[in-house]
Amino acid sequence: MRARLFGGTNVDAVQGIDADPSLRIAVTGRFGNTVDFGLGTGVATGSLDAFLVQFRGTSAPNWVVTFGGPETMKGCRPPSRIALEP
């Protein structure tokens, strides 16, 4: 088992996580200011934005998507449940 640390310069929170037998891992959550999962820095357009990132096993992320708007996402949370398709 291996742990990885990711984050940014402000609030970072995981809201949901899922893994499948082939070791794909999907994580969703929110971040403030900036966040870096190893594929470059994502910059929030509001005070809190959301992210969705997929990892393959213990390697670097396959892809990252960040989304949000000029306002905070406090009232609009990222999904707390996430599921990978087989």
PDB file with SEQRES, HELIX, SHEET and CRYST1 records, atoms N, CA, C and O in Angstrom:
SEQRES   1 A   86  MET ARG ALA ARG LEU PHE GLY GLY THR ASN VAL ASP ALA          
SEQRES   2 A   86  VAL GLN GLY ILE ASP ALA ASP PRO SER LEU ARG ILE ALA          
SEQRES   3 A   86  VAL THR GLY ARG PHE GLY ASN THR VAL ASP PHE GLY LEU          
SEQRES   4 A   86  GLY THR GLY VAL ALA THR GLY SER LEU ASP ALA PHE LEU          
SEQRES   5 A   86  VAL GLN PHE ARG GLY THR SER ALA PRO ASN TRP VAL VAL          
SEQRES   6 A   86  THR PHE GLY GLY PRO GLU THR MET LYS GLY CYS ARG PRO          
SEQRES   7 A   86  PRO SER ARG ILE ALA LEU GLU PRO                              
SHEET    1 AA1 4 ASP A  12  ALA A  19  0                                        
SHEET    2 AA1 4 ARG A  24  PHE A  31 -1                                        
SHEET    3 AA1 4 ASP A  49  ARG A  56 -1                                        
SHEET    4 AA1 4 PRO A  61  PHE A  67 -1                                        
SHEET    1 AA2 2 THR A  34  ASP A  36  0                                        
SHEET    2 AA2 2 THR A  41  VAL A  43 -1                                        
CRYST1    1.000    1.000    1.000  90.00  90.00  90.00 P 1           1          
ATOM      1  N   MET A   1       0.848  -1.171   0.000  1.00  0.00           N  
ATOM      2  CA  MET A   1       0.000   0.000   0.000  1.00  0.00           C  
ATOM      3  C   MET A   1       0.891   1.230   0.000  1.00  0.00           C  
ATOM      4  O   MET A   1       1.953   1.244   0.622  1.00  0.00           O  
ATOM      5  N   ARG A   2       0.449   2.252  -0.698  1.00  0.00           N  
ATOM      6  CA  ARG A   2       1.226   3.481  -0.809  1.00  0.00           C  
ATOM      7  C   ARG A   2       0.301   4.671  -0.620  1.00  0.00           C  
ATOM      8  O   ARG A   2      -0.856   4.639  -1.039  1.00  0.00           O  
ATOM      9  N   ALA A   3       0.809   5.712   0.007  1.00  0.00           N  
ATOM     10  CA  ALA A   3       0.058   6.957   0.187  1.00  0.00           C  
ATOM     11  C   ALA A   3       0.715   8.045  -0.648  1.00  0.00           C  
ATOM     12  O   ALA A   3       1.935   8.067  -0.809  1.00  0.00           O  
ATOM     13  N   ARG A   4      -0.104   8.945  -1.176  1.00  0.00           N  
ATOM     14  CA  ARG A   4       0.405  10.099  -1.927  1.00  0.00           C  
ATOM     15  C   ARG A   4      -0.227  11.346  -1.358  1.00  0.00           C  
ATOM     16  O   ARG A   4      -1.392  11.343  -0.962  1.00  0.00           O  
ATOM     17  N   LEU A   5       0.537  12.396  -1.319  1.00  0.00           N  
ATOM     18  CA  LEU A   5       0.057  13.674  -0.825  1.00  0.00           C  
ATOM     19  C   LEU A   5      -0.104  14.628  -1.995  1.00  0.00           C  
ATOM     20  O   LEU A   5       0.825  14.843  -2.774  1.00  0.00           O  
ATOM     21  N   PHE A   6      -1.294  15.194  -2.105  1.00  0.00           N  
ATOM     22  CA  PHE A   6      -1.575  16.192  -3.125  1.00  0.00           C  
ATOM     23  C   PHE A   6      -2.275  17.344  -2.447  1.00  0.00           C  
ATOM     24  O   PHE A   6      -2.858  17.186  -1.375  1.00  0.00           O  
ATOM     25  N   GLY A   7      -2.218  18.488  -3.066  1.00  0.00           N  
ATOM     26  CA  GLY A   7      -2.933  19.608  -2.497  1.00  0.00           C  
ATOM     27  C   GLY A   7      -2.478  20.918  -3.079  1.00  0.00           C  
ATOM     28  O   GLY A   7      -1.764  20.980  -4.081  1.00  0.00           O  
ATOM     29  N   GLY A   8      -2.917  21.958  -2.415  1.00  0.00           N  
ATOM     30  CA  GLY A   8      -2.616  23.282  -2.913  1.00  0.00           C  
ATOM     31  C   GLY A   8      -2.339  24.247  -1.791  1.00  0.00           C  
ATOM     32  O   GLY A   8      -1.846  23.868  -0.728  1.00  0.00           O  
ATOM     33  N   THR A   9      -2.664  25.511  -2.042  1.00  0.00           N  
ATOM     34  CA  THR A   9      -2.298  26.586  -1.132  1.00  0.00           C  
ATOM     35  C   THR A   9      -3.454  27.038  -0.249  1.00  0.00           C  
ATOM     36  O   THR A   9      -3.330  28.052   0.439  1.00  0.00           O  
ATOM     37  N   ASN A  10      -4.564  26.327  -0.246  1.00  0.00           N  
ATOM     38  CA  ASN A  10      -5.725  26.734   0.545  1.00  0.00           C  
ATOM     39  C   ASN A  10      -6.490  25.485   0.939  1.00  0.00           C  
ATOM     40  O   ASN A  10      -5.882  24.443   1.185  1.00  0.00           O  
ATOM     41  N   VAL A  11      -7.796  25.567   1.003  1.00  0.00           N  
ATOM     42  CA  VAL A  11      -8.649  24.450   1.395  1.00  0.00           C  
ATOM     43  C   VAL A  11      -8.636  23.369   0.315  1.00  0.00           C  
ATOM     44  O   VAL A  11      -8.815  23.671  -0.864  1.00  0.00           O  
ATOM     45  N   ASP A  12      -8.428  22.119   0.708  1.00  0.00           N  
ATOM     46  CA  ASP A  12      -8.546  20.964  -0.176  1.00  0.00           C  
ATOM     47  C   ASP A  12      -9.367  19.920   0.574  1.00  0.00           C  
ATOM     48  O   ASP A  12      -9.055  19.592   1.718  1.00  0.00           O  
ATOM     49  N   ALA A  13     -10.407  19.401  -0.060  1.00  0.00           N  
ATOM     50  CA  ALA A  13     -11.254  18.423   0.613  1.00  0.00           C  
ATOM     51  C   ALA A  13     -11.730  17.369  -0.372  1.00  0.00           C  
ATOM     52  O   ALA A  13     -12.245  17.694  -1.442  1.00  0.00           O  
ATOM     53  N   VAL A  14     -11.556  16.119  -0.012  1.00  0.00           N  
ATOM     54  CA  VAL A  14     -12.088  15.002  -0.805  1.00  0.00           C  
ATOM     55  C   VAL A  14     -13.542  14.800  -0.413  1.00  0.00           C  
ATOM     56  O   VAL A  14     -13.873  14.749   0.771  1.00  0.00           O  
ATOM     57  N   GLN A  15     -14.406  14.684  -1.413  1.00  0.00           N  
ATOM     58  CA  GLN A  15     -15.830  14.465  -1.173  1.00  0.00           C  
ATOM     59  C   GLN A  15     -16.250  13.036  -1.496  1.00  0.00           C  
ATOM     60  O   GLN A  15     -17.171  12.502  -0.879  1.00  0.00           O  
ATOM     61  N   GLY A  16     -15.573  12.413  -2.466  1.00  0.00           N  
ATOM     62  CA  GLY A  16     -15.933  11.053  -2.862  1.00  0.00           C  
ATOM     63  C   GLY A  16     -14.744  10.339  -3.476  1.00  0.00           C  
ATOM     64  O   GLY A  16     -13.863  10.971  -4.058  1.00  0.00           O  
ATOM     65  N   ILE A  17     -14.722   9.018  -3.344  1.00  0.00           N  
ATOM     66  CA  ILE A  17     -13.628   8.219  -3.891  1.00  0.00           C  
ATOM     67  C   ILE A  17     -14.171   6.851  -4.279  1.00  0.00           C  
ATOM     68  O   ILE A  17     -15.046   6.309  -3.604  1.00  0.00           O  
ATOM     69  N   ASP A  18     -13.647   6.294  -5.372  1.00  0.00           N  
ATOM     70  CA  ASP A  18     -14.023   4.951  -5.799  1.00  0.00           C  
ATOM     71  C   ASP A  18     -12.811   4.297  -6.449  1.00  0.00           C  
ATOM     72  O   ASP A  18     -11.960   4.974  -7.026  1.00  0.00           O  
ATOM     73  N   ALA A  19     -12.744   2.988  -6.350  1.00  0.00           N  
ATOM     74  CA  ALA A  19     -11.671   2.217  -6.990  1.00  0.00           C  
ATOM     75  C   ALA A  19     -12.283   0.960  -7.582  1.00  0.00           C  
ATOM     76  O   ALA A  19     -13.291   0.453  -7.090  1.00  0.00           O  
ATOM     77  N   ASP A  20     -11.652   0.456  -8.660  1.00  0.00           N  
ATOM     78  CA  ASP A  20     -12.130  -0.783  -9.261  1.00  0.00           C  
ATOM     79  C   ASP A  20     -11.026  -1.839  -9.203  1.00  0.00           C  
ATOM     80  O   ASP A  20      -9.899  -1.523  -8.819  1.00  0.00           O  
ATOM     81  N   PRO A  21     -11.325  -3.086  -9.577  1.00  0.00           N  
ATOM     82  CA  PRO A  21     -10.327  -4.158  -9.485  1.00  0.00           C  
ATOM     83  C   PRO A  21      -9.069  -3.930 -10.316  1.00  0.00           C  
ATOM     84  O   PRO A  21      -8.020  -4.491 -10.000  1.00  0.00           O  
ATOM     85  N   SER A  22      -9.148  -3.114 -11.380  1.00  0.00           N  
ATOM     86  CA  SER A  22      -7.964  -2.856 -12.193  1.00  0.00           C  
ATOM     87  C   SER A  22      -7.122  -1.703 -11.638  1.00  0.00           C  
ATOM     88  O   SER A  22      -6.201  -1.225 -12.301  1.00  0.00           O  
ATOM     89  N   LEU A  23      -7.444  -1.263 -10.424  1.00  0.00           N  
ATOM     90  CA  LEU A  23      -6.721  -0.211  -9.704  1.00  0.00           C  
ATOM     91  C   LEU A  23      -6.894   1.183 -10.291  1.00  0.00           C  
ATOM     92  O   LEU A  23      -6.032   2.044 -10.113  1.00  0.00           O  
ATOM     93  N   ARG A  24      -8.004   1.410 -10.991  1.00  0.00           N  
ATOM     94  CA  ARG A  24      -8.347   2.791 -11.343  1.00  0.00           C  
ATOM     95  C   ARG A  24      -8.980   3.411 -10.108  1.00  0.00           C  
ATOM     96  O   ARG A  24      -9.833   2.799  -9.465  1.00  0.00           O  
ATOM     97  N   ILE A  25      -8.565   4.616  -9.782  1.00  0.00           N  
ATOM     98  CA  ILE A  25      -9.072   5.306  -8.601  1.00  0.00           C  
ATOM     99  C   ILE A  25      -9.573   6.674  -9.035  1.00  0.00           C  
ATOM    100  O   ILE A  25      -8.830   7.441  -9.648  1.00  0.00           O  
ATOM    101  N   ALA A  26     -10.821   6.985  -8.726  1.00  0.00           N  
ATOM    102  CA  ALA A  26     -11.398   8.290  -9.049  1.00  0.00           C  
ATOM    103  C   ALA A  26     -11.666   9.029  -7.741  1.00  0.00           C  
ATOM    104  O   ALA A  26     -12.166   8.450  -6.776  1.00  0.00           O  
ATOM    105  N   VAL A  27     -11.325  10.311  -7.726  1.00  0.00           N  
ATOM    106  CA  VAL A  27     -11.491  11.131  -6.530  1.00  0.00           C  
ATOM    107  C   VAL A  27     -12.153  12.436  -6.948  1.00  0.00           C  
ATOM    108  O   VAL A  27     -11.768  13.037  -7.952  1.00  0.00           O  
ATOM    109  N   THR A  28     -13.137  12.870  -6.188  1.00  0.00           N  
ATOM    110  CA  THR A  28     -13.777  14.153  -6.418  1.00  0.00           C  
ATOM    111  C   THR A  28     -13.742  14.961  -5.123  1.00  0.00           C  
ATOM    112  O   THR A  28     -13.727  14.400  -4.027  1.00  0.00           O  
ATOM    113  N   GLY A  29     -13.730  16.270  -5.264  1.00  0.00           N  
ATOM    114  CA  GLY A  29     -13.691  17.130  -4.085  1.00  0.00           C  
ATOM    115  C   GLY A  29     -13.662  18.586  -4.473  1.00  0.00           C  
ATOM    116  O   GLY A  29     -14.053  18.962  -5.579  1.00  0.00           O  
ATOM    117  N   ARG A  30     -13.192  19.404  -3.544  1.00  0.00           N  
ATOM    118  CA  ARG A  30     -13.126  20.841  -3.818  1.00  0.00           C  
ATOM    119  C   ARG A  30     -11.794  21.403  -3.337  1.00  0.00           C  
ATOM    120  O   ARG A  30     -11.109  20.806  -2.506  1.00  0.00           O  
ATOM    121  N   PHE A  31     -11.452  22.552  -3.874  1.00  0.00           N  
ATOM    122  CA  PHE A  31     -10.191  23.200  -3.522  1.00  0.00           C  
ATOM    123  C   PHE A  31     -10.344  24.709  -3.598  1.00  0.00           C  
ATOM    124  O   PHE A  31     -11.227  25.227  -4.282  1.00  0.00           O  
ATOM    125  N   GLY A  32      -9.481  25.394  -2.894  1.00  0.00           N  
ATOM    126  CA  GLY A  32      -9.448  26.846  -2.942  1.00  0.00           C  
ATOM    127  C   GLY A  32      -8.091  27.314  -3.438  1.00  0.00           C  
ATOM    128  O   GLY A  32      -7.067  26.703  -3.133  1.00  0.00           O  
ATOM    129  N   ASN A  33      -8.083  28.374  -4.186  1.00  0.00           N  
ATOM    130  CA  ASN A  33      -6.879  29.006  -4.723  1.00  0.00           C  
ATOM    131  C   ASN A  33      -6.230  28.139  -5.796  1.00  0.00           C  
ATOM    132  O   ASN A  33      -6.566  28.298  -6.970  1.00  0.00           O  
ATOM    133  N   THR A  34      -5.310  27.223  -5.452  1.00  0.00           N  
ATOM    134  CA  THR A  34      -4.679  26.353  -6.440  1.00  0.00           C  
ATOM    135  C   THR A  34      -4.598  24.932  -5.912  1.00  0.00           C  
ATOM    136  O   THR A  34      -4.668  24.695  -4.707  1.00  0.00           O  
ATOM    137  N   VAL A  35      -4.448  23.988  -6.841  1.00  0.00           N  
ATOM    138  CA  VAL A  35      -4.266  22.584  -6.486  1.00  0.00           C  
ATOM    139  C   VAL A  35      -3.393  21.948  -7.565  1.00  0.00           C  
ATOM    140  O   VAL A  35      -3.483  22.310  -8.738  1.00  0.00           O  
ATOM    141  N   ASP A  36      -2.550  21.000  -7.164  1.00  0.00           N  
ATOM    142  CA  ASP A  36      -1.673  20.332  -8.122  1.00  0.00           C  
ATOM    143  C   ASP A  36      -1.649  18.840  -7.822  1.00  0.00           C  
ATOM    144  O   ASP A  36      -1.219  18.422  -6.747  1.00  0.00           O  
ATOM    145  N   PHE A  37      -2.115  18.039  -8.781  1.00  0.00           N  
ATOM    146  CA  PHE A  37      -2.130  16.587  -8.640  1.00  0.00           C  
ATOM    147  C   PHE A  37      -0.964  15.936  -9.379  1.00  0.00           C  
ATOM    148  O   PHE A  37      -0.893  14.711  -9.472  1.00  0.00           O  
ATOM    149  N   GLY A  38      -0.072  16.736  -9.893  1.00  0.00           N  
ATOM    150  CA  GLY A  38       1.080  16.208 -10.617  1.00  0.00           C  
ATOM    151  C   GLY A  38       1.005  16.411 -12.123  1.00  0.00           C  
ATOM    152  O   GLY A  38       1.923  16.018 -12.844  1.00  0.00           O  
ATOM    153  N   LEU A  39      -0.074  17.019 -12.612  1.00  0.00           N  
ATOM    154  CA  LEU A  39      -0.226  17.288 -14.049  1.00  0.00           C  
ATOM    155  C   LEU A  39      -0.252  18.786 -14.329  1.00  0.00           C  
ATOM    156  O   LEU A  39      -0.694  19.213 -15.395  1.00  0.00           O  
ATOM    157  N   GLY A  40       0.213  19.570 -13.391  1.00  0.00           N  
ATOM    158  CA  GLY A  40       0.166  21.022 -13.535  1.00  0.00           C  
ATOM    159  C   GLY A  40      -0.806  21.616 -12.541  1.00  0.00           C  
ATOM    160  O   GLY A  40      -1.649  20.910 -11.987  1.00  0.00           O  
ATOM    161  N   THR A  41      -0.693  22.881 -12.320  1.00  0.00           N  
ATOM    162  CA  THR A  41      -1.485  23.573 -11.310  1.00  0.00           C  
ATOM    163  C   THR A  41      -2.846  23.971 -11.852  1.00  0.00           C  
ATOM    164  O   THR A  41      -2.949  24.570 -12.922  1.00  0.00           O  
ATOM    165  N   GLY A  42      -3.894  23.631 -11.104  1.00  0.00           N  
ATOM    166  CA  GLY A  42      -5.243  24.095 -11.398  1.00  0.00           C  
ATOM    167  C   GLY A  42      -5.527  25.325 -10.553  1.00  0.00           C  
ATOM    168  O   GLY A  42      -5.196  25.347  -9.367  1.00  0.00           O  
ATOM    169  N   VAL A  43      -6.125  26.334 -11.131  1.00  0.00           N  
ATOM    170  CA  VAL A  43      -6.406  27.585 -10.431  1.00  0.00           C  
ATOM    171  C   VAL A  43      -7.915  27.750 -10.301  1.00  0.00           C  
ATOM    172  O   VAL A  43      -8.645  27.666 -11.288  1.00  0.00           O  
ATOM    173  N   ALA A  44      -8.371  27.985  -9.082  1.00  0.00           N  
ATOM    174  CA  ALA A  44      -9.802  28.194  -8.845  1.00  0.00           C  
ATOM    175  C   ALA A  44     -10.240  29.525  -9.435  1.00  0.00           C  
ATOM    176  O   ALA A  44      -9.541  30.531  -9.311  1.00  0.00           O  
ATOM    177  N   THR A  45     -11.410  29.523 -10.079  1.00  0.00           N  
ATOM    178  CA  THR A  45     -11.952  30.767 -10.613  1.00  0.00           C  
ATOM    179  C   THR A  45     -12.811  31.478  -9.578  1.00  0.00           C  
ATOM    180  O   THR A  45     -13.111  32.662  -9.727  1.00  0.00           O  
ATOM    181  N   GLY A  46     -13.207  30.765  -8.532  1.00  0.00           N  
ATOM    182  CA  GLY A  46     -13.933  31.333  -7.399  1.00  0.00           C  
ATOM    183  C   GLY A  46     -13.154  31.029  -6.135  1.00  0.00           C  
ATOM    184  O   GLY A  46     -12.005  30.592  -6.202  1.00  0.00           O  
ATOM    185  N   SER A  47     -13.767  31.256  -4.987  1.00  0.00           N  
ATOM    186  CA  SER A  47     -13.040  30.971  -3.753  1.00  0.00           C  
ATOM    187  C   SER A  47     -12.931  29.472  -3.500  1.00  0.00           C  
ATOM    188  O   SER A  47     -11.965  29.026  -2.881  1.00  0.00           O  
ATOM    189  N   LEU A  48     -13.897  28.688  -3.962  1.00  0.00           N  
ATOM    190  CA  LEU A  48     -13.839  27.220  -3.898  1.00  0.00           C  
ATOM    191  C   LEU A  48     -14.330  26.650  -5.211  1.00  0.00           C  
ATOM    192  O   LEU A  48     -15.434  26.973  -5.647  1.00  0.00           O  
ATOM    193  N   ASP A  49     -13.534  25.808  -5.849  1.00  0.00           N  
ATOM    194  CA  ASP A  49     -13.917  25.124  -7.081  1.00  0.00           C  
ATOM    195  C   ASP A  49     -13.862  23.617  -6.836  1.00  0.00           C  
ATOM    196  O   ASP A  49     -13.399  23.171  -5.786  1.00  0.00           O  
ATOM    197  N   ALA A  50     -14.331  22.844  -7.796  1.00  0.00           N  
ATOM    198  CA  ALA A  50     -14.394  21.387  -7.662  1.00  0.00           C  
ATOM    199  C   ALA A  50     -13.358  20.732  -8.569  1.00  0.00           C  
ATOM    200  O   ALA A  50     -12.885  21.338  -9.530  1.00  0.00           O  
ATOM    201  N   PHE A  51     -13.010  19.472  -8.247  1.00  0.00           N  
ATOM    202  CA  PHE A  51     -12.097  18.707  -9.085  1.00  0.00           C  
ATOM    203  C   PHE A  51     -12.586  17.274  -9.212  1.00  0.00           C  
ATOM    204  O   PHE A  51     -13.309  16.766  -8.355  1.00  0.00           O  
ATOM    205  N   LEU A  52     -12.177  16.640 -10.293  1.00  0.00           N  
ATOM    206  CA  LEU A  52     -12.359  15.210 -10.520  1.00  0.00           C  
ATOM    207  C   LEU A  52     -11.044  14.716 -11.097  1.00  0.00           C  
ATOM    208  O   LEU A  52     -10.585  15.227 -12.118  1.00  0.00           O  
ATOM    209  N   VAL A  53     -10.433  13.726 -10.456  1.00  0.00           N  
ATOM    210  CA  VAL A  53      -9.132  13.222 -10.881  1.00  0.00           C  
ATOM    211  C   VAL A  53      -9.181  11.696 -10.904  1.00  0.00           C  
ATOM    212  O   VAL A  53      -9.805  11.072 -10.047  1.00  0.00           O  
ATOM    213  N   GLN A  54      -8.516  11.106 -11.895  1.00  0.00           N  
ATOM    214  CA  GLN A  54      -8.444   9.649 -11.978  1.00  0.00           C  
ATOM    215  C   GLN A  54      -6.987   9.215 -11.959  1.00  0.00           C  
ATOM    216  O   GLN A  54      -6.151   9.745 -12.690  1.00  0.00           O  
ATOM    217  N   PHE A  55      -6.702   8.240 -11.106  1.00  0.00           N  
ATOM    218  CA  PHE A  55      -5.379   7.643 -11.002  1.00  0.00           C  
ATOM    219  C   PHE A  55      -5.449   6.211 -11.509  1.00  0.00           C  
ATOM    220  O   PHE A  55      -6.522   5.608 -11.548  1.00  0.00           O  
ATOM    221  N   ARG A  56      -4.317   5.681 -11.891  1.00  0.00           N  
ATOM    222  CA  ARG A  56      -4.207   4.264 -12.258  1.00  0.00           C  
ATOM    223  C   ARG A  56      -3.183   3.660 -11.306  1.00  0.00           C  
ATOM    224  O   ARG A  56      -1.984   3.892 -11.455  1.00  0.00           O  
ATOM    225  N   GLY A  57      -3.647   2.890 -10.331  1.00  0.00           N  
ATOM    226  CA  GLY A  57      -2.745   2.277  -9.353  1.00  0.00           C  
ATOM    227  C   GLY A  57      -1.985   3.318  -8.561  1.00  0.00           C  
ATOM    228  O   GLY A  57      -2.568   4.287  -8.074  1.00  0.00           O  
ATOM    229  N   THR A  58      -0.686   3.120  -8.431  1.00  0.00           N  
ATOM    230  CA  THR A  58       0.136   4.046  -7.652  1.00  0.00           C  
ATOM    231  C   THR A  58       0.839   5.065  -8.531  1.00  0.00           C  
ATOM    232  O   THR A  58       1.711   5.795  -8.059  1.00  0.00           O  
ATOM    233  N   SER A  59       0.473   5.123  -9.797  1.00  0.00           N  
ATOM    234  CA  SER A  59       1.145   6.060 -10.712  1.00  0.00           C  
ATOM    235  C   SER A  59       0.534   7.453 -10.629  1.00  0.00           C  
ATOM    236  O   SER A  59      -0.412   7.697  -9.881  1.00  0.00           O  
ATOM    237  N   ALA A  60       1.090   8.334 -11.402  1.00  0.00           N  
ATOM    238  CA  ALA A  60       0.581   9.704 -11.481  1.00  0.00           C  
ATOM    239  C   ALA A  60      -0.837   9.696 -12.040  1.00  0.00           C  
ATOM    240  O   ALA A  60      -1.268   8.696 -12.613  1.00  0.00           O  
ATOM    241  N   PRO A  61      -1.557  10.782 -11.883  1.00  0.00           N  
ATOM    242  CA  PRO A  61      -2.923  10.853 -12.401  1.00  0.00           C  
ATOM    243  C   PRO A  61      -2.982  10.656 -13.913  1.00  0.00           C  
ATOM    244  O   PRO A  61      -2.077  11.070 -14.638  1.00  0.00           O  
ATOM    245  N   ASN A  62      -4.053  10.020 -14.381  1.00  0.00           N  
ATOM    246  CA  ASN A  62      -4.314   9.913 -15.817  1.00  0.00           C  
ATOM    247  C   ASN A  62      -4.829  11.237 -16.357  1.00  0.00           C  
ATOM    248  O   ASN A  62      -4.416  11.691 -17.424  1.00  0.00           O  
ATOM    249  N   TRP A  63      -5.738  11.849 -15.606  1.00  0.00           N  
ATOM    250  CA  TRP A  63      -6.316  13.127 -16.009  1.00  0.00           C  
ATOM    251  C   TRP A  63      -6.932  13.826 -14.806  1.00  0.00           C  
ATOM    252  O   TRP A  63      -7.235  13.200 -13.790  1.00  0.00           O  
ATOM    253  N   VAL A  64      -7.108  15.129 -14.941  1.00  0.00           N  
ATOM    254  CA  VAL A  64      -7.722  15.970 -13.914  1.00  0.00           C  
ATOM    255  C   VAL A  64      -8.645  16.962 -14.598  1.00  0.00           C  
ATOM    256  O   VAL A  64      -8.297  17.527 -15.634  1.00  0.00           O  
ATOM    257  N   VAL A  65      -9.817  17.175 -14.023  1.00  0.00           N  
ATOM    258  CA  VAL A  65     -10.738  18.201 -14.496  1.00  0.00           C  
ATOM    259  C   VAL A  65     -11.077  19.080 -13.291  1.00  0.00           C  
ATOM    260  O   VAL A  65     -11.428  18.571 -12.226  1.00  0.00           O  
ATOM    261  N   THR A  66     -10.973  20.386 -13.462  1.00  0.00           N  
ATOM    262  CA  THR A  66     -11.426  21.316 -12.431  1.00  0.00           C  
ATOM    263  C   THR A  66     -12.561  22.141 -13.011  1.00  0.00           C  
ATOM    264  O   THR A  66     -12.581  22.437 -14.205  1.00  0.00           O  
ATOM    265  N   PHE A  67     -13.503  22.508 -12.158  1.00  0.00           N  
ATOM    266  CA  PHE A  67     -14.630  23.299 -12.641  1.00  0.00           C  
ATOM    267  C   PHE A  67     -15.182  24.156 -11.517  1.00  0.00           C  
ATOM    268  O   PHE A  67     -15.045  23.837 -10.336  1.00  0.00           O  
ATOM    269  N   GLY A  68     -15.804  25.240 -11.912  1.00  0.00           N  
ATOM    270  CA  GLY A  68     -16.381  26.187 -10.965  1.00  0.00           C  
ATOM    271  C   GLY A  68     -16.667  27.493 -11.668  1.00  0.00           C  
ATOM    272  O   GLY A  68     -16.625  27.578 -12.895  1.00  0.00           O  
ATOM    273  N   GLY A  69     -16.949  28.480 -10.901  1.00  0.00           N  
ATOM    274  CA  GLY A  69     -17.262  29.793 -11.450  1.00  0.00           C  
ATOM    275  C   GLY A  69     -16.715  30.879 -10.556  1.00  0.00           C  
ATOM    276  O   GLY A  69     -15.957  30.603  -9.626  1.00  0.00           O  
ATOM    277  N   PRO A  70     -17.095  32.118 -10.831  1.00  0.00           N  
ATOM    278  CA  PRO A  70     -16.537  33.241 -10.077  1.00  0.00           C  
ATOM    279  C   PRO A  70     -16.997  33.298  -8.618  1.00  0.00           C  
ATOM    280  O   PRO A  70     -16.404  34.019  -7.815  1.00  0.00           O  
ATOM    281  N   GLU A  71     -18.018  32.567  -8.276  1.00  0.00           N  
ATOM    282  CA  GLU A  71     -18.511  32.545  -6.896  1.00  0.00           C  
ATOM    283  C   GLU A  71     -18.015  31.286  -6.181  1.00  0.00           C  
ATOM    284  O   GLU A  71     -17.464  30.384  -6.811  1.00  0.00           O  
ATOM    285  N   THR A  72     -18.209  31.234  -4.892  1.00  0.00           N  
ATOM    286  CA  THR A  72     -17.823  30.055  -4.120  1.00  0.00           C  
ATOM    287  C   THR A  72     -18.735  28.882  -4.420  1.00  0.00           C  
ATOM    288  O   THR A  72     -19.893  29.080  -4.789  1.00  0.00           O  
ATOM    289  N   MET A  73     -18.238  27.663  -4.268  1.00  0.00           N  
ATOM    290  CA  MET A  73     -19.051  26.462  -4.482  1.00  0.00           C  
ATOM    291  C   MET A  73     -19.568  25.894  -3.169  1.00  0.00           C  
ATOM    292  O   MET A  73     -19.954  24.726  -3.123  1.00  0.00           O  
ATOM    293  N   LYS A  74     -19.588  26.688  -2.094  1.00  0.00           N  
ATOM    294  CA  LYS A  74     -20.040  26.189  -0.796  1.00  0.00           C  
ATOM    295  C   LYS A  74     -21.466  25.657  -0.878  1.00  0.00           C  
ATOM    296  O   LYS A  74     -21.779  24.640  -0.259  1.00  0.00           O  
ATOM    297  N   GLY A  75     -22.321  26.318  -1.621  1.00  0.00           N  
ATOM    298  CA  GLY A  75     -23.710  25.875  -1.732  1.00  0.00           C  
ATOM    299  C   GLY A  75     -23.903  24.810  -2.789  1.00  0.00           C  
ATOM    300  O   GLY A  75     -24.993  24.250  -2.898  1.00  0.00           O  
ATOM    301  N   CYS A  76     -22.885  24.514  -3.567  1.00  0.00           N  
ATOM    302  CA  CYS A  76     -22.964  23.535  -4.643  1.00  0.00           C  
ATOM    303  C   CYS A  76     -21.777  22.585  -4.508  1.00  0.00           C  
ATOM    304  O   CYS A  76     -20.738  22.788  -5.136  1.00  0.00           O  
ATOM    305  N   ARG A  77     -21.931  21.579  -3.713  1.00  0.00           N  
ATOM    306  CA  ARG A  77     -20.832  20.663  -3.443  1.00  0.00           C  
ATOM    307  C   ARG A  77     -20.572  19.717  -4.603  1.00  0.00           C  
ATOM    308  O   ARG A  77     -21.486  19.366  -5.350  1.00  0.00           O  
ATOM    309  N   PRO A  78     -19.317  19.308  -4.747  1.00  0.00           N  
ATOM    310  CA  PRO A  78     -19.007  18.258  -5.723  1.00  0.00           C  
ATOM    311  C   PRO A  78     -19.694  16.966  -5.300  1.00  0.00           C  
ATOM    312  O   PRO A  78     -20.109  16.842  -4.147  1.00  0.00           O  
ATOM    313  N   PRO A  79     -19.821  16.014  -6.196  1.00  0.00           N  
ATOM    314  CA  PRO A  79     -20.481  14.759  -5.835  1.00  0.00           C  
ATOM    315  C   PRO A  79     -19.795  14.087  -4.662  1.00  0.00           C  
ATOM    316  O   PRO A  79     -18.567  14.048  -4.594  1.00  0.00           O  
ATOM    317  N   SER A  80     -20.586  13.557  -3.739  1.00  0.00           N  
ATOM    318  CA  SER A  80     -20.010  12.811  -2.615  1.00  0.00           C  
ATOM    319  C   SER A  80     -19.983  11.323  -2.926  1.00  0.00           C  
ATOM    320  O   SER A  80     -19.357  10.542  -2.208  1.00  0.00           O  
ATOM    321  N   ARG A  81     -20.665  10.932  -4.000  1.00  0.00           N  
ATOM    322  CA  ARG A  81     -20.635   9.533  -4.453  1.00  0.00           C  
ATOM    323  C   ARG A  81     -20.175   9.514  -5.886  1.00  0.00           C  
ATOM    324  O   ARG A  81     -20.632  10.298  -6.717  1.00  0.00           O  
ATOM    325  N   ILE A  82     -19.259   8.605  -6.163  1.00  0.00           N  
ATOM    326  CA  ILE A  82     -18.702   8.501  -7.497  1.00  0.00           C  
ATOM    327  C   ILE A  82     -18.499   7.019  -7.799  1.00  0.00           C  
ATOM    328  O   ILE A  82     -18.162   6.243  -6.904  1.00  0.00           O  
ATOM    329  N   ALA A  83     -18.699   6.630  -9.036  1.00  0.00           N  
ATOM    330  CA  ALA A  83     -18.531   5.218  -9.406  1.00  0.00           C  
ATOM    331  C   ALA A  83     -17.864   5.130 -10.773  1.00  0.00           C  
ATOM    332  O   ALA A  83     -18.212   5.864 -11.698  1.00  0.00           O  
ATOM    333  N   LEU A  84     -16.924   4.240 -10.881  1.00  0.00           N  
ATOM    334  CA  LEU A  84     -16.249   3.977 -12.152  1.00  0.00           C  
ATOM    335  C   LEU A  84     -17.020   2.928 -12.941  1.00  0.00           C  
ATOM    336  O   LEU A  84     -17.537   1.968 -12.368  1.00  0.00           O  
ATOM    337  N   GLU A  85     -17.097   3.110 -14.251  1.00  0.00           N  
ATOM    338  CA  GLU A  85     -17.689   2.072 -15.098  1.00  0.00           C  
ATOM    339  C   GLU A  85     -16.683   0.957 -15.286  1.00  0.00           C  
ATOM    340  O   GLU A  85     -15.484   1.219 -15.381  1.00  0.00           O  
ATOM    341  N   PRO A  86     -17.144  -0.281 -15.340  1.00  0.00           N  
ATOM    342  CA  PRO A  86     -16.206  -1.400 -15.541  1.00  0.00           C  
ATOM    343  C   PRO A  86     -15.513  -1.334 -16.884  1.00  0.00           C  
ATOM    344  O   PRO A  86     -14.697  -2.200 -17.201  1.00  0.00           O  
TER     345      PRO A  86                                                      
END                                                                             
